[in-house]
Amino acid sequence: MNPDSASGFTTRAVHVARGYSGTTGAVMPPVYLTATFAHGNPDGFDYTRSGNPNFRLLQDSVAALEGARFATCFASGVSAMTAVVSSLKSGDLVLAEENLYGATYRLFERVFAKFGVQVRYLDLADAAHWSEITRTRPALVWLESPTNPLLKVLDIAGLSRVAAGVGTPVLVDNTFASPYLQRPLELGATLSLASTTKYLNGHSDCLGGVVATNDPAWQEKLLLAQKALGLQPSPFDAWLTARGQRTLALRMERHCATALALAAWLESRRGVRRVRYPFLPSHPQHALARRQMRGGSGILVAELDCPAEPALEFCRRLRLFTLAESLGGVESLVCHPASMTHASIPAAVRRRVGLSDSLVRFSVGIEDFEDLRADVDRALTEVLG
Ligand SMILES: *Cc1c(COP(=O)(O)O)cnc(C)c1O
């Protein structure tokens, strides 16, 4: 069945991506574990590097959820970013938000800098900096919202309007929100990128990335990158992701409710200096978050009233939150960004963007709120007294 685009979000999540059932009546698609396809087949498949039924099912489904004409899937979020940046050329300028995922910064600085792609980092939550877009006319504006790990919320519609004025495409890394909470293309962005490793798949059992767009020229570049650079996922991982995304709305509702409750409780907890969560009134861009997102998502950060070492010890003492990189799965995780996900960002840069060494990032899973709260409470008492 192919529900029309007027169907609700979850109807699309469940019903798109079930095709290719042929004459078997299978309710769910098989995994097409094939490297190649007989020449001249009616569906136009060729070789799995450039397409596979499981990729198409996932791509159709993600496009339906993002409200996009096209989506292309990749082996990981980093592969998806590689596909986009490899479409630029030497001498091109990227204007990026300064608070980026660590691997994004590393990809720009350690890889694409060698090929002459220049990146300038700015605080794009401050509208006073937006005139740099008009002044420098970059080849691409690169946003993340909410950002990792500070959860800054950027005005996607406002920034897209300014960039459109000088014909600059805007990419939004939508990993933290997922298309259930925020749809960047509807807000004017050109490209919506996600690491499907996180919320879209939601079960922490495979890596993946996707880029959605309405622009046929960009779509052509992304498909070229998928096959020319060998950035394609495995059919099995695409199948897992297509399965995971069917329950995206249900999971996100639960992540949002539990994270908001935990953030509100933590804010008044002794030993916690500061809590950041987009749907808490204390968040600096709270009104914008409410306008732009349907919920605050499942990530929250807390700055503990202690130095780096006890903050890390607190993370180790949690029992229901595993100390691990990544986020967005049904299970709760905790991370100490300064020593883990953001260790590749120089200490001086971390300080400048406000990434404190006592910052702890929680990825709140779908477990029961009271169990999670009690776990955090106990670990805080053990470490801070
Ligand atoms: C995890 C993540 C990525 C990279 O995705 P991988 O699937 O790990 O390669 C990119 N952006 C953000 C915001 C992420 O959280």
The ligand as a Gaussian input file, in Angstrom:
#p B3LYP/6-31G(d) Opt

LIG

0 1
 C       26.011000      10.458000      15.596000
 C       25.896000      11.724000      14.876000
 C       26.456000      11.879000      13.602000
 C       27.279000      10.803000      12.932000
 O       26.553000       9.661000      12.669000
 P       27.166000       8.181000      12.622000
 O       25.988000       7.370000      12.242000
 O       27.697000       7.883000      13.981000
 O       28.243000       8.164000      11.594000
 C       26.268000      13.093000      12.963000
 N       25.599000      14.108000      13.541000
 C       25.069000      13.997000      14.771000
 C       24.335000      15.161000      15.351000
 C       25.195000      12.810000      15.482000
 O       24.679000      12.715000      16.721000

